Amino acid sequence: MSFVFLLKFVDVFFDILFFALFARVLLSWIYPFGHHHSNRIVSIIFESTEPLLNLARKVPHRIGMIDLSPIIAFIMIEVARYLILSALASLIYI
């Protein structure tokens, strides 16, 4: 397996995670109380992003009634992407 493939795979994985979280934010306006069990695709999006949002909720994340945990999760995704891709890229050039 080539390192370039691995770098691209990790990058695409984080893209998918980013867009799933973005879809979750948009869908939370449609299903505000989590009643999404009738639609399988919506359920998959909610279930796949919930661990990341639970982690983001451990940080103080409210300003009044505004929930900032999705923004914290977006930042976590980008930081993890940068750290992992940097570590993998450094392995290529060693």
Biopython code that builds the backbone (N, CA, C, O; Angstrom):
import numpy as np
from Bio.PDB.StructureBuilder import StructureBuilder

atoms = [
    (1, "MET", "N", (0.845, -1.172, 0.000)),
    (1, "MET", "CA", (0.000, 0.000, 0.000)),
    (1, "MET", "C", (0.894, 1.240, 0.000)),
    (1, "MET", "O", (1.807, 1.353, 0.818)),
    (2, "SER", "N", (0.638, 2.129, -0.882)),
    (2, "SER", "CA", (1.484, 3.309, -0.980)),
    (2, "SER", "C", (1.036, 4.366, 0.029)),
    (2, "SER", "O", (-0.130, 4.428, 0.420)),
    (3, "PHE", "N", (1.986, 5.185, 0.430)),
    (3, "PHE", "CA", (1.684, 6.247, 1.384)),
    (3, "PHE", "C", (0.779, 7.314, 0.779)),
    (3, "PHE", "O", (-0.007, 7.936, 1.494)),
    (4, "VAL", "N", (0.879, 7.526, -0.508)),
    (4, "VAL", "CA", (0.026, 8.522, -1.155)),
    (4, "VAL", "C", (-1.439, 8.088, -1.066)),
    (4, "VAL", "O", (-2.323, 8.907, -0.812)),
    (5, "PHE", "N", (-1.685, 6.798, -1.277)),
    (5, "PHE", "CA", (-3.039, 6.273, -1.145)),
    (5, "PHE", "C", (-3.536, 6.450, 0.284)),
    (5, "PHE", "O", (-4.685, 6.834, 0.502)),
    (6, "LEU", "N", (-2.677, 6.172, 1.252)),
    (6, "LEU", "CA", (-3.055, 6.306, 2.654)),
    (6, "LEU", "C", (-3.370, 7.759, 3.001)),
    (6, "LEU", "O", (-4.342, 8.034, 3.704)),
    (7, "LEU", "N", (-2.554, 8.684, 2.511)),
    (7, "LEU", "CA", (-2.818, 10.110, 2.739)),
    (7, "LEU", "C", (-4.161, 10.525, 2.143)),
    (7, "LEU", "O", (-4.938, 11.237, 2.779)),
    (8, "LYS", "N", (-4.421, 10.079, 0.934)),
    (8, "LYS", "CA", (-5.680, 10.426, 0.275)),
    (8, "LYS", "C", (-6.873, 9.797, 0.998)),
    (8, "LYS", "O", (-7.920, 10.428, 1.140)),
    (9, "PHE", "N", (-6.712, 8.563, 1.450)),
    (9, "PHE", "CA", (-7.778, 7.875, 2.172)),
    (9, "PHE", "C", (-8.132, 8.625, 3.455)),
    (9, "PHE", "O", (-9.309, 8.839, 3.746)),
    (10, "VAL", "N", (-7.122, 9.022, 4.217)),
    (10, "VAL", "CA", (-7.354, 9.751, 5.461)),
    (10, "VAL", "C", (-8.011, 11.099, 5.162)),
    (10, "VAL", "O", (-8.923, 11.520, 5.874)),
    (11, "ASP", "N", (-7.555, 11.761, 4.126)),
    (11, "ASP", "CA", (-8.130, 13.056, 3.759)),
    (11, "ASP", "C", (-9.605, 12.913, 3.368)),
    (11, "ASP", "O", (-10.434, 13.725, 3.779)),
    (12, "VAL", "N", (-9.931, 11.903, 2.591)),
    (12, "VAL", "CA", (-11.322, 11.665, 2.188)),
    (12, "VAL", "C", (-12.174, 11.277, 3.400)),
    (12, "VAL", "O", (-13.329, 11.689, 3.504)),
    (13, "PHE", "N", (-11.611, 10.493, 4.308)),
    (13, "PHE", "CA", (-12.332, 10.116, 5.527)),
    (13, "PHE", "C", (-12.739, 11.356, 6.313)),
    (13, "PHE", "O", (-13.884, 11.471, 6.751)),
    (14, "PHE", "N", (-11.799, 12.288, 6.490)),
    (14, "PHE", "CA", (-12.121, 13.506, 7.217)),
    (14, "PHE", "C", (-13.100, 14.386, 6.446)),
    (14, "PHE", "O", (-13.916, 15.075, 7.059)),
    (15, "ASP", "N", (-13.035, 14.378, 5.123)),
    (15, "ASP", "CA", (-14.036, 15.105, 4.322)),
    (15, "ASP", "C", (-15.432, 14.539, 4.558)),
    (15, "ASP", "O", (-16.389, 15.290, 4.747)),
    (16, "ILE", "N", (-15.543, 13.225, 4.545)),
    (16, "ILE", "CA", (-16.840, 12.576, 4.774)),
    (16, "ILE", "C", (-17.358, 12.897, 6.166)),
    (16, "ILE", "O", (-18.541, 13.190, 6.341)),
    (17, "LEU", "N", (-16.474, 12.841, 7.158)),
    (17, "LEU", "CA", (-16.869, 13.167, 8.527)),
    (17, "LEU", "C", (-17.316, 14.624, 8.636)),
    (17, "LEU", "O", (-18.300, 14.921, 9.314)),
    (18, "PHE", "N", (-16.609, 15.524, 7.978)),
    (18, "PHE", "CA", (-16.955, 16.944, 7.988)),
    (18, "PHE", "C", (-18.339, 17.161, 7.372)),
    (18, "PHE", "O", (-19.167, 17.868, 7.947)),
    (19, "PHE", "N", (-18.594, 16.556, 6.206)),
    (19, "PHE", "CA", (-19.887, 16.747, 5.551)),
    (19, "PHE", "C", (-21.015, 16.035, 6.284)),
    (19, "PHE", "O", (-22.153, 16.503, 6.252)),
    (20, "ALA", "N", (-20.728, 14.914, 6.943)),
    (20, "ALA", "CA", (-21.754, 14.260, 7.756)),
    (20, "ALA", "C", (-22.142, 15.146, 8.930)),
    (20, "ALA", "O", (-23.319, 15.244, 9.275)),
    (21, "LEU", "N", (-21.159, 15.790, 9.544)),
    (21, "LEU", "CA", (-21.463, 16.707, 10.642)),
    (21, "LEU", "C", (-22.236, 17.922, 10.140)),
    (21, "LEU", "O", (-23.156, 18.393, 10.810)),
    (22, "PHE", "N", (-21.872, 18.427, 8.974)),
    (22, "PHE", "CA", (-22.605, 19.549, 8.379)),
    (22, "PHE", "C", (-24.054, 19.137, 8.090)),
    (22, "PHE", "O", (-24.983, 19.902, 8.352)),
    (23, "ALA", "N", (-24.242, 17.937, 7.553)),
    (23, "ALA", "CA", (-25.600, 17.438, 7.301)),
    (23, "ALA", "C", (-26.362, 17.283, 8.609)),
    (23, "ALA", "O", (-27.561, 17.556, 8.670)),
    (24, "ARG", "N", (-25.671, 16.847, 9.654)),
    (24, "ARG", "CA", (-26.304, 16.709, 10.968)),
    (24, "ARG", "C", (-26.811, 18.053, 11.473)),
    (24, "ARG", "O", (-27.912, 18.146, 12.015)),
    (25, "VAL", "N", (-26.000, 19.096, 11.292)),
    (25, "VAL", "CA", (-26.413, 20.433, 11.725)),
    (25, "VAL", "C", (-27.662, 20.869, 10.956)),
    (25, "VAL", "O", (-28.614, 21.371, 11.553)),
    (26, "LEU", "N", (-27.660, 20.680, 9.646)),
    (26, "LEU", "CA", (-28.832, 21.056, 8.850)),
    (26, "LEU", "C", (-30.052, 20.217, 9.218)),
    (26, "LEU", "O", (-31.161, 20.742, 9.318)),
    (27, "LEU", "N", (-29.851, 18.923, 9.417)),
    (27, "LEU", "CA", (-30.970, 18.046, 9.761)),
    (27, "LEU", "C", (-31.511, 18.320, 11.159)),
    (27, "LEU", "O", (-32.673, 18.026, 11.441)),
    (28, "SER", "N", (-30.683, 18.876, 12.033)),
    (28, "SER", "CA", (-31.174, 19.176, 13.380)),
    (28, "SER", "C", (-32.232, 20.269, 13.351)),
    (28, "SER", "O", (-33.011, 20.397, 14.296)),
    (29, "TRP", "N", (-32.271, 21.050, 12.292)),
    (29, "TRP", "CA", (-33.326, 22.044, 12.152)),
    (29, "TRP", "C", (-34.626, 21.387, 11.703)),
    (29, "TRP", "O", (-35.713, 21.855, 12.041)),
    (30, "ILE", "N", (-34.511, 20.297, 10.936)),
    (30, "ILE", "CA", (-35.693, 19.584, 10.459)),
    (30, "ILE", "C", (-36.228, 18.642, 11.536)),
    (30, "ILE", "O", (-37.437, 18.532, 11.738)),
    (31, "TYR", "N", (-35.308, 17.967, 12.223)),
    (31, "TYR", "CA", (-35.653, 17.035, 13.299)),
    (31, "TYR", "C", (-35.089, 17.595, 14.605)),
    (31, "TYR", "O", (-34.092, 17.077, 15.109)),
    (32, "PRO", "N", (-35.704, 18.641, 15.164)),
    (32, "PRO", "CA", (-35.080, 19.332, 16.299)),
    (32, "PRO", "C", (-34.997, 18.509, 17.583)),
    (32, "PRO", "O", (-34.144, 18.782, 18.428)),
    (33, "PHE", "N", (-35.843, 17.532, 17.744)),
    (33, "PHE", "CA", (-35.841, 16.764, 18.984)),
    (33, "PHE", "C", (-35.363, 15.338, 18.770)),
    (33, "PHE", "O", (-35.584, 14.481, 19.625)),
    (34, "GLY", "N", (-34.718, 15.069, 17.651)),
    (34, "GLY", "CA", (-34.136, 13.761, 17.410)),
    (34, "GLY", "C", (-35.106, 12.693, 16.955)),
    (34, "GLY", "O", (-34.774, 11.510, 17.022)),
    (35, "HIS", "N", (-36.285, 13.057, 16.498)),
    (35, "HIS", "CA", (-37.249, 12.065, 16.014)),
    (35, "HIS", "C", (-36.940, 11.757, 14.554)),
    (35, "HIS", "O", (-37.631, 12.219, 13.646)),
    (36, "HIS", "N", (-35.912, 10.985, 14.351)),
    (36, "HIS", "CA", (-35.423, 10.703, 13.005)),
    (36, "HIS", "C", (-35.379, 9.211, 12.718)),
    (36, "HIS", "O", (-34.761, 8.795, 11.738)),
    (37, "HIS", "N", (-36.010, 8.413, 13.534)),
    (37, "HIS", "CA", (-35.879, 6.964, 13.425)),
    (37, "HIS", "C", (-36.568, 6.370, 12.202)),
    (37, "HIS", "O", (-36.276, 5.234, 11.829)),
    (38, "SER", "N", (-37.466, 7.102, 11.576)),
    (38, "SER", "CA", (-38.179, 6.558, 10.425)),
    (38, "SER", "C", (-37.341, 6.625, 9.150)),
    (38, "SER", "O", (-37.600, 5.868, 8.214)),
    (39, "ASN", "N", (-36.363, 7.492, 9.087)),
    (39, "ASN", "CA", (-35.523, 7.635, 7.900)),
    (39, "ASN", "C", (-34.156, 7.046, 8.197)),
    (39, "ASN", "O", (-33.446, 7.537, 9.075)),
    (40, "ARG", "N", (-33.779, 5.995, 7.473)),
    (40, "ARG", "CA", (-32.536, 5.266, 7.752)),
    (40, "ARG", "C", (-31.293, 6.114, 7.486)),
    (40, "ARG", "O", (-30.331, 6.042, 8.251)),
    (41, "ILE", "N", (-31.293, 6.903, 6.436)),
    (41, "ILE", "CA", (-30.119, 7.722, 6.114)),
    (41, "ILE", "C", (-29.907, 8.773, 7.194)),
    (41, "ILE", "O", (-28.777, 9.009, 7.623)),
    (42, "VAL", "N", (-30.988, 9.403, 7.632)),
    (42, "VAL", "CA", (-30.886, 10.400, 8.687)),
    (42, "VAL", "C", (-30.401, 9.744, 9.980)),
    (42, "VAL", "O", (-29.598, 10.329, 10.706)),
    (43, "SER", "N", (-30.879, 8.543, 10.270)),
    (43, "SER", "CA", (-30.434, 7.818, 11.458)),
    (43, "SER", "C", (-28.943, 7.523, 11.401)),
    (43, "SER", "O", (-28.245, 7.653, 12.407)),
    (44, "ILE", "N", (-28.450, 7.128, 10.232)),
    (44, "ILE", "CA", (-27.021, 6.842, 10.079)),
    (44, "ILE", "C", (-26.193, 8.102, 10.312)),
    (44, "ILE", "O", (-25.158, 8.053, 10.976)),
    (45, "ILE", "N", (-26.645, 9.223, 9.771)),
    (45, "ILE", "CA", (-25.924, 10.484, 9.967)),
    (45, "ILE", "C", (-25.901, 10.862, 11.439)),
    (45, "ILE", "O", (-24.855, 11.243, 11.965)),
    (46, "PHE", "N", (-27.047, 10.761, 12.112)),
    (46, "PHE", "CA", (-27.104, 11.110, 13.527)),
    (46, "PHE", "C", (-26.237, 10.164, 14.362)),
    (46, "PHE", "O", (-25.515, 10.610, 15.254)),
    (47, "GLU", "N", (-26.307, 8.865, 14.076)),
    (47, "GLU", "CA", (-25.543, 7.892, 14.869)),
    (47, "GLU", "C", (-24.043, 7.983, 14.621)),
    (47, "GLU", "O", (-23.253, 7.737, 15.533)),
    (48, "SER", "N", (-23.640, 8.332, 13.407)),
    (48, "SER", "CA", (-22.206, 8.387, 13.114)),
    (48, "SER", "C", (-21.556, 9.667, 13.632)),
    (48, "SER", "O", (-20.347, 9.684, 13.863)),
    (49, "THR", "N", (-22.319, 10.728, 13.817)),
    (49, "THR", "CA", (-21.745, 11.979, 14.305)),
    (49, "THR", "C", (-21.937, 12.169, 15.807)),
    (49, "THR", "O", (-21.322, 13.060, 16.392)),
    (50, "GLU", "N", (-22.757, 11.373, 16.427)),
    (50, "GLU", "CA", (-23.024, 11.543, 17.860)),
    (50, "GLU", "C", (-21.785, 11.371, 18.735)),
    (50, "GLU", "O", (-21.617, 12.153, 19.671)),
    (51, "PRO", "N", (-20.900, 10.390, 18.488)),
    (51, "PRO", "CA", (-19.697, 10.297, 19.344)),
    (51, "PRO", "C", (-18.831, 11.547, 19.285)),
    (51, "PRO", "O", (-18.290, 11.977, 20.303)),
    (52, "LEU", "N", (-18.701, 12.123, 18.118)),
    (52, "LEU", "CA", (-17.907, 13.349, 17.982)),
    (52, "LEU", "C", (-18.568, 14.511, 18.709)),
    (52, "LEU", "O", (-17.889, 15.293, 19.375)),
    (53, "LEU", "N", (-19.872, 14.630, 18.588)),
    (53, "LEU", "CA", (-20.578, 15.712, 19.281)),
    (53, "LEU", "C", (-20.579, 15.507, 20.793)),
    (53, "LEU", "O", (-20.517, 16.479, 21.546)),
    (54, "ASN", "N", (-20.648, 14.259, 21.245)),
    (54, "ASN", "CA", (-20.561, 13.998, 22.681)),
    (54, "ASN", "C", (-19.218, 14.444, 23.232)),
    (54, "ASN", "O", (-19.142, 14.998, 24.328)),
    (55, "LEU", "N", (-18.159, 14.202, 22.467)),
    (55, "LEU", "CA", (-16.834, 14.649, 22.873)),
    (55, "LEU", "C", (-16.770, 16.173, 22.901)),
    (55, "LEU", "O", (-16.178, 16.748, 23.814)),
    (56, "ALA", "N", (-17.365, 16.825, 21.924)),
    (56, "ALA", "CA", (-17.362, 18.291, 21.869)),
    (56, "ALA", "C", (-18.228, 18.898, 22.974)),
    (56, "ALA", "O", (-17.977, 20.021, 23.409)),
    (57, "ARG", "N", (-19.229, 18.173, 23.421)),
    (57, "ARG", "CA", (-20.109, 18.697, 24.476)),
    (57, "ARG", "C", (-19.432, 18.706, 25.848)),
    (57, "ARG", "O", (-19.927, 19.347, 26.776)),
    (58, "LYS", "N", (-18.321, 18.012, 25.983)),
    (58, "LYS", "CA", (-17.603, 18.008, 27.259)),
    (58, "LYS", "C", (-16.878, 19.326, 27.501)),
    (58, "LYS", "O", (-16.520, 19.646, 28.634)),
    (59, "VAL", "N", (-16.664, 20.088, 26.431)),
    (59, "VAL", "CA", (-16.083, 21.429, 26.533)),
    (59, "VAL", "C", (-17.241, 22.396, 26.757)),
    (59, "VAL", "O", (-18.311, 22.204, 26.180)),
    (60, "PRO", "N", (-17.060, 23.432, 27.581)),
    (60, "PRO", "CA", (-18.159, 24.413, 27.717)),
    (60, "PRO", "C", (-18.560, 24.942, 26.338)),
    (60, "PRO", "O", (-17.737, 25.503, 25.615)),
    (61, "HIS", "N", (-19.799, 24.761, 25.995)),
    (61, "HIS", "CA", (-20.215, 24.967, 24.608)),
    (61, "HIS", "C", (-21.503, 25.768, 24.434)),
    (61, "HIS", "O", (-22.129, 25.689, 23.377)),
    (62, "ARG", "N", (-21.898, 26.508, 25.407)),
    (62, "ARG", "CA", (-23.140, 27.274, 25.266)),
    (62, "ARG", "C", (-22.881, 28.760, 25.498)),
    (62, "ARG", "O", (-22.137, 29.157, 26.396)),
    (63, "ILE", "N", (-23.515, 29.552, 24.665)),
    (63, "ILE", "CA", (-23.588, 30.994, 24.882)),
    (63, "ILE", "C", (-25.079, 31.306, 24.887)),
    (63, "ILE", "O", (-25.706, 31.420, 23.834)),
    (64, "GLY", "N", (-25.628, 31.440, 26.071)),
    (64, "GLY", "CA", (-27.077, 31.616, 26.179)),
    (64, "GLY", "C", (-27.766, 30.348, 25.719)),
    (64, "GLY", "O", (-27.554, 29.276, 26.285)),
    (65, "MET", "N", (-28.595, 30.473, 24.689)),
    (65, "MET", "CA", (-29.299, 29.307, 24.159)),
    (65, "MET", "C", (-28.641, 28.754, 22.907)),
    (65, "MET", "O", (-29.186, 27.845, 22.281)),
    (66, "ILE", "N", (-27.495, 29.275, 22.529)),
    (66, "ILE", "CA", (-26.809, 28.832, 21.316)),
    (66, "ILE", "C", (-25.836, 27.713, 21.673)),
    (66, "ILE", "O", (-24.965, 27.884, 22.525)),
    (67, "ASP", "N", (-25.990, 26.580, 21.021)),
    (67, "ASP", "CA", (-25.130, 25.424, 21.229)),
    (67, "ASP", "C", (-23.956, 25.496, 20.251)),
    (67, "ASP", "O", (-24.152, 25.451, 19.037)),
    (68, "LEU", "N", (-22.760, 25.606, 20.775)),
    (68, "LEU", "CA", (-21.566, 25.724, 19.939)),
    (68, "LEU", "C", (-20.831, 24.402, 19.750)),
    (68, "LEU", "O", (-19.748, 24.388, 19.165)),
    (69, "SER", "N", (-21.387, 23.296, 20.227)),
    (69, "SER", "CA", (-20.685, 22.018, 20.113)),
    (69, "SER", "C", (-20.407, 21.610, 18.658)),
    (69, "SER", "O", (-19.362, 21.004, 18.421)),
    (70, "PRO", "N", (-21.266, 21.900, 17.667)),
    (70, "PRO", "CA", (-20.887, 21.569, 16.294)),
    (70, "PRO", "C", (-19.657, 22.350, 15.819)),
    (70, "PRO", "O", (-18.823, 21.810, 15.091)),
    (71, "ILE", "N", (-19.541, 23.615, 16.225)),
    (71, "ILE", "CA", (-18.366, 24.394, 15.831)),
    (71, "ILE", "C", (-17.117, 23.803, 16.459)),
    (71, "ILE", "O", (-16.077, 23.710, 15.806)),
    (72, "ILE", "N", (-17.209, 23.403, 17.722)),
    (72, "ILE", "CA", (-16.080, 22.761, 18.397)),
    (72, "ILE", "C", (-15.729, 21.456, 17.684)),
    (72, "ILE", "O", (-14.551, 21.137, 17.519)),
    (73, "ALA", "N", (-16.743, 20.703, 17.261)),
    (73, "ALA", "CA", (-16.506, 19.440, 16.552)),
    (73, "ALA", "C", (-15.840, 19.686, 15.195)),
    (73, "ALA", "O", (-14.950, 18.931, 14.801)),
    (74, "PHE", "N", (-16.260, 20.737, 14.473)),
    (74, "PHE", "CA", (-15.606, 21.075, 13.208)),
    (74, "PHE", "C", (-14.128, 21.405, 13.429)),
    (74, "PHE", "O", (-13.271, 20.987, 12.650)),
    (75, "ILE", "N", (-13.838, 22.145, 14.477)),
    (75, "ILE", "CA", (-12.448, 22.476, 14.793)),
    (75, "ILE", "C", (-11.671, 21.214, 15.144)),
    (75, "ILE", "O", (-10.524, 21.057, 14.727)),
    (76, "MET", "N", (-12.287, 20.309, 15.910)),
    (76, "MET", "CA", (-11.622, 19.054, 16.274)),
    (76, "MET", "C", (-11.304, 18.218, 15.033)),
    (76, "MET", "O", (-10.234, 17.615, 14.943)),
    (77, "ILE", "N", (-12.229, 18.186, 14.085)),
    (77, "ILE", "CA", (-11.995, 17.433, 12.848)),
    (77, "ILE", "C", (-10.803, 18.005, 12.095)),
    (77, "ILE", "O", (-9.935, 17.261, 11.638)),
    (78, "GLU", "N", (-10.762, 19.320, 11.967)),
    (78, "GLU", "CA", (-9.674, 19.938, 11.201)),
    (78, "GLU", "C", (-8.328, 19.798, 11.902)),
    (78, "GLU", "O", (-7.309, 19.595, 11.240)),
    (79, "VAL", "N", (-8.305, 19.901, 13.223)),
    (79, "VAL", "CA", (-7.051, 19.710, 13.964)),
    (79, "VAL", "C", (-6.573, 18.267, 13.832)),
    (79, "VAL", "O", (-5.389, 18.017, 13.607)),
    (80, "ALA", "N", (-7.497, 17.321, 13.972)),
    (80, "ALA", "CA", (-7.122, 15.904, 13.828)),
    (80, "ALA", "C", (-6.632, 15.620, 12.414)),
    (80, "ALA", "O", (-5.662, 14.883, 12.238)),
    (81, "ARG", "N", (-7.284, 16.191, 11.405)),
    (81, "ARG", "CA", (-6.853, 16.008, 10.020)),
    (81, "ARG", "C", (-5.420, 16.515, 9.845)),
    (81, "ARG", "O", (-4.571, 15.830, 9.274)),
    (82, "TYR", "N", (-5.170, 17.718, 10.343)),
    (82, "TYR", "CA", (-3.844, 18.313, 10.198)),
    (82, "TYR", "C", (-2.777, 17.471, 10.897)),
    (82, "TYR", "O", (-1.719, 17.207, 10.326)),
    (83, "LEU", "N", (-3.053, 17.052, 12.130)),
    (83, "LEU", "CA", (-2.063, 16.281, 12.882)),
    (83, "LEU", "C", (-1.784, 14.925, 12.243)),
    (83, "LEU", "O", (-0.629, 14.518, 12.121)),
    (84, "ILE", "N", (-2.833, 14.234, 11.839)),
    (84, "ILE", "CA", (-2.655, 12.904, 11.256)),
    (84, "ILE", "C", (-1.983, 12.992, 9.893)),
    (84, "ILE", "O", (-1.063, 12.223, 9.613)),
    (85, "LEU", "N", (-2.419, 13.908, 9.044)),
    (85, "LEU", "CA", (-1.791, 14.034, 7.725)),
    (85, "LEU", "C", (-0.345, 14.509, 7.834)),
    (85, "LEU", "O", (0.504, 14.086, 7.050)),
    (86, "SER", "N", (-0.060, 15.379, 8.792)),
    (86, "SER", "CA", (1.320, 15.818, 8.984)),
    (86, "SER", "C", (2.200, 14.660, 9.449)),
    (86, "SER", "O", (3.330, 14.501, 8.986)),
    (87, "ALA", "N", (1.671, 13.858, 10.365)),
    (87, "ALA", "CA", (2.445, 12.709, 10.851)),
    (87, "ALA", "C", (2.689, 11.708, 9.726)),
    (87, "ALA", "O", (3.797, 11.189, 9.588)),
    (88, "LEU", "N", (1.679, 11.437, 8.932)),
    (88, "LEU", "CA", (1.840, 10.498, 7.817)),
    (88, "LEU", "C", (2.784, 11.054, 6.763)),
    (88, "LEU", "O", (3.607, 10.319, 6.217)),
    (89, "ALA", "N", (2.673, 12.339, 6.475)),
    (89, "ALA", "CA", (3.559, 12.945, 5.475)),
    (89, "ALA", "C", (4.992, 12.930, 5.948)),
    (89, "ALA", "O", (5.902, 12.775, 5.133)),
    (90, "SER", "N", (5.225, 13.086, 7.239)),
    (90, "SER", "CA", (6.605, 13.040, 7.737)),
    (90, "SER", "C", (7.182, 11.636, 7.605)),
    (90, "SER", "O", (8.395, 11.477, 7.469)),
    (91, "LEU", "N", (6.330, 10.620, 7.643)),
    (91, "LEU", "CA", (6.826, 9.241, 7.455)),
    (91, "LEU", "C", (7.284, 9.004, 6.022)),
    (91, "LEU", "O", (8.177, 8.195, 5.774)),
    (92, "ILE", "N", (6.674, 9.707, 5.092)),
    (92, "ILE", "CA", (7.039, 9.540, 3.689)),
    (92, "ILE", "C", (8.451, 10.058, 3.444)),
    (92, "ILE", "O", (9.217, 9.464, 2.686)),
    (93, "TYR", "N", (8.783, 11.154, 4.083)),
    (93, "TYR", "CA", (10.038, 11.819, 3.790)),
    (93, "TYR", "C", (11.156, 11.447, 4.751)),
    (93, "TYR", "O", (12.202, 12.097, 4.748)),
    (94, "ILE", "N", (10.970, 10.437, 5.559)),
    (94, "ILE", "CA", (12.035, 9.976, 6.458)),
    (94, "ILE", "C", (12.957, 9.031, 5.722)),
    (94, "ILE", "O", (13.920, 8.530, 6.303)),
]
sb = StructureBuilder()
sb.init_structure("model")
sb.init_model(0)
sb.init_chain("A")
sb.init_seg("    ")
for serial, (resi, resn, name, xyz) in enumerate(atoms, 1):
    if name == "N":
        sb.init_residue(resn, " ", resi, " ")
    sb.init_atom(name, np.array(xyz, "f"), 0.0, 1.0, " ", f" {name:<3s}", serial, name[0])
structure = sb.get_structure()
